[in-house]
């Protein structure tokens, strides 16, 4: 069983100046290769701390991938940190320097002296070309490990990963398995209640089943490792059928499905139109449902009147209204369909800032369930 850890490098990530997207991208690709990802971590631009993290990862995992810190400036310490972790010095590589010169020449420039730093790699490392950037990459091999250092710039990292690193990993570690994941999205039941219904499935070893709670939505993740994609899909399908049997209509979609899109599609298939109003949601419902009006704070007693007016003015078949009240952590909902009018009040125990998202998702699910029940 081949394992991996990912180390993203950059003080700018720790300061919140940029968002790390490399880890997610690498994780998806390692999964498709059947590699178990044990841990991910972000380290600032400190040579000793990076080296320590790499040494720790090498003790646990076969593959250690770093991203970032390969630039030409003094605060790009990855080369030296990897060398320190491996117990070697860095060395200048003329072939890598020529790659840097050629890349910069494409922009009509001559490389500066400090850019020679990018042609230094840990002694004995495998140099990896970076045809879309100025930072060459490298791999340090031990009997067990492959420490792979990639650029931090996402498009450079992705290109080198697919062109050079994935073929290397497949050959070096004889990777012949895949890991497939299916995510079922649920609304209308809390994480605890869903857990009670599928606890025994969560104890499985392969496929594995896990839960992830979001604001008003709970995901059920099914992951299978197998020799082929078709075998993994069959394993997932068997467990998915059991989950669907137990949770029923609580499941509104899978993988890339979104609650608002599922709900709008359901209404469209009925040949109906929808209008909506929101109050206190800062436009989050309007960004998901067309023809949504944002109103000032509404007294709960007047919400249904506002929904009736919106439906009449727009000639819509269905009208939905959602209004939140942060002072008592509650939300009021009102709905008119071709069959009925109804209201629903909910109270919330979570962080106040999440109240609008929670209310929106519960309202969308209430609308979904209502439409599904109409003959």
N, C-alpha and C positions, 0 to 999 in steps of 0.2 A: 504494500500500500504506500504509494508515493505521497509525501506531504510537503506543504509549502508554507512560508510566511512572507508577508509583504511589509516593507519598511518604506514609508514615504518620508522624504527629507525636505525640510524647509521651514525656517522660522516664520515665514509669511503665512503658512498654513496654521501654525499654532496661534498666531496673532489674529486669525480670522480674516485676513486680508484677501485670501483666495480660498476657494473650495476645492478639496481634493476629490477629483473625479477618477483619477488613475486607479485607485484601489478597487473601486466597483468594476471598472473595465477589466482589470487583471483577474479579479475574482471570477467573473463570468467566464473568461477564457480558460482559467485553470479548471473550473468546474466541467467545462466541455471536454477537457482532456482526461477527466477522471482523477484529478489531483485533489487531495483533501487539504483545504486551507485551514491551518490551525490558529493563526493569529495575524492581526494587522496592527501596525503601530506607526505613529508619526513622531519624528525626532527633529529638533531644531538643528541649525547649522553649527553643530559642535562636534569636532572630530572624535573626541574621546567617548562621548555619549553614543554617537553613531556606531563606533567600533564595538562598544560594549553590547549594544542591541544586536549587532550582526553576530557576534560570538554566541550570544544566548540563543538566537534563532538557529544557528548552525548545530547546536546541541539537540534541538527538538525536531528540526525539519530537514528534509533532503534538499529542498529548493528554497533559496532566500532571494527575493527580488527587491531591489531598491529602485526608487525613482527620485530624480532630482539631485541637485548638488554636483552636476557635471559641467557647469559653466566655466568661464575663464577667470572669474574673480576670486579674491581671497576668501570670500564667504561661500565658496563651493567646495566643501571638504570631503566629498564622497570618495574620491580616488584614494586619498591618504587614509581615510577611515577604513576602507575595505582592506587596504594593504596592512594596516595595523592589526585588524582582526585576523588576517591570514598569517601574520608573523613574517611579512616580507617588506622590502622597500618598494618604492615606485621606480619605474624606468621609462625613459623616453623612447617612443616608437616612431621611427621616421615614416613608416607607411601610414600611420594614423595622422601624423602631421600633414602629409600630402593630401589626405582626405579633407582636413580642415582648410588647407590652402585652396583646394579645388572648389569647395563649397562656397567659400567667401568670394572667390574670383567670379562666380556666377552673378554676384551682385555688383561686379565692377570695382571691387575693393581689394586692398592688400591686408592680410591679417596683421594685427598688432602683436607686439612681443609677448604680452601677457596671455594671448590665446594659445601659446605653446603649451600652457598648462594642460590643455585639453588632450594633448598627445601623450601625456604621462598616464600609465596604468600600473596596477600592482605587478611586480615582477612575475613572469611566467603566465600572465593572464591571456586568455583568448581575446584578441581584438575583434570587435563587431562594428561593421560599417554603419554609419547613420547617413544615408543618402539625402535625407530631407532636413538636416540640421547640421550645426557645427560641432556638436558634442559626440565624439565617438563613444561607443559603449564597450563593455567588456564582461567576461565571465571568468571568475576564479574557481578552479576545480580542486576538490579534494577527493579522497577515496569515496566519501559518502556524498559530499555536497556539491552543489552548483550555486555560487553566489553571483547573481546576474544584476548588473547595474545599468539602468535605462534612464533616458532623459526625463525631466519633469514636465516638459512641454507635451500636452496630451497627444497632439497629432504626430509628433515625432515618436513618442513612446509606442503608440498604436502601430505605426508603420514598421518599426524595428521588431516589435513583438511578432507580427505576422510573417514578416519576411525572413527573420533569422532565428528568433528565440523559440517559437513553437516547434519548428522542425528540429532544432537542437534538442529540446526536451523530449520529443517523441522518440528520437534515436537514443539519447543518453539513458533515459529511464524506461525505455521499452513500454511506452504508454499505450495501452490497448483497451482501456475502459473509458466509459463516459459516465458523467453524472447529469441526470436530467431532473428538472424541478418543475412542479406544477403548483401554482398558488391559487387557492379558492378564496374568494372574497365574500365575507359574511356581514350582515347587518340585521339588527333586531334582537340579537342575543349578546350578552356580555361575554368577555373572555372566560370568566369562571364557569358560566353555564355551558359554553361550548366545550370547555375542558372536561366537564363531567360526562358529556355525551360521547367523547372520543378518547377518554383516558387510556384505554387498552391499546388503541392504535398508536398513541404517543410512546409506547414502550417498545415498539418494533425497532429492529436494528437496520434492516434494509428491505423495503424503503423506510426512511425515517419520517416522522410526522411532528410538526411543531406549530406553535401559535405565535402570532405577533399582533398586538393590539395597537390600533390607531384611534384617532378621535372619531368615535361613532362607527368604526369599521374594524373587524377582526379578520386577519388573514390566517388561513390554514395552509401550511407549506408541506408538500409531499416531495421528498427527494429520493431518487433511486440511483444506485450505481450498478452498472451491468457491462457486459462485453460489447453490446451494440446498442444503438439508439432505439431500435425496435423492441429489444428485450426490456430496456428501461421503461419505455412507454407502456408496455404491457404490465409491468409491475406496478406502475403508478395508477393505471386504469383500474386495476383490481381494488386498490385502497381507496381511490377516488369514489368508486361506486358505493363503498361502505360509508364513507363520509357523507355523501349526498343522501343516502338512505336515512341516515340518522339526523341530519340537519335540515333536509327538505328545502323549503323556500327561503330559509335564512340565507342560503347561498344565492348571491345575485349575479356572480360572474366569476371569471378566472383570468389569471395572468394579466394582460394589459387592459381588461375591462374596467371601466369606471362607473360608479354608481349613477351619476347624472346621465351618462350616455346610455346605459342600460334602460333607465327609466324613460328617457326621451324616445328611444327606439320602441319601447313597449307601447307608448301612447301613439306614436306614429303608425304602428301596425294596426291599431284600432281605427285609424283614420280620423283621430281627434287632434285638436289643437290645444295649446297650453299657454296660459299667461300666469304671471306671478308677481308678488310684491314682497319686499323685505324691509325691515326696520331694525336698525342697530347692528346689521351684519357687515357694514363697511363694503358693500358691493360684492361679497364673495358668492352669493347666490346668483347675482346678475351676471357674473363672469362665467357661470356654468349653464344658465338657462336663458335663452333668448326671450325677449319681451318681458323682462323683469324690471319693475320700477322700484327705486329706492326711496323710501319715505322717511320723514322725521319720526321721532318716537311716537308710537301708537299706544293708546290705552287699550288693554286687552279687550275691553267691552266693545271697542270700535273696529277690531281687526276684521271680523266677518263682514261688516258693512263695507270696509275698504276692498275686500276680496270680491264682494258682489259687484261693486262699481267697476272694478278692473275687468271682471268677466263680461259685464254688459258693454263696456266701452270697446273692448277688443273682439267681441263676438266669439270668444274662445269656448271650447267645450269644457275645459277644466281650468280652474283657477286655484292657486296655492298662495297662502300668505304665511310668513314667518316673522315673528318679532321677538327680540331677546331683551331681557331685563337684568343687566349685570348686578344691580343692587341686591337682588334676592336670588341670583343665579338660576333664573328660570327662562323659559321660552314658551310662547303661545303660538299655536298653529291653527290655521283654518283652511278648509278645502271644500270646493264645490265641484261635483262631477255631474254627468248627465243623470245620475241616479239619486244623489243625496247631497246634503250639506252637513259638515261635522267639524268640530273643533277638538283640540288636544293640547293639554298643558303638560309640560315636563319640567322637572327640576334637576339641577346639575351639581355634582359634588366635586368636580375637578377644578383645575386652574381657571380663573376668570377669563384669561386671554383666549382660552380654547373654546369658550362657550359658543361663539358664533359658528365655528366649524362643526362642533358637536350638534348644535341645533339644525344646521343645514343638512348634515348627513342623516339625522333622524327624520327630518321632514321629507327628504327625497325618498328614504326607504318607506315611510308612511304612504307617500304617494304611489310608489311602486307596488306595495302590497295591496293598496286599495284598488288600483287599476286591474291588477291580476285577478282580484276577486269578483269583478264585475262580469256578469254573463254577457 
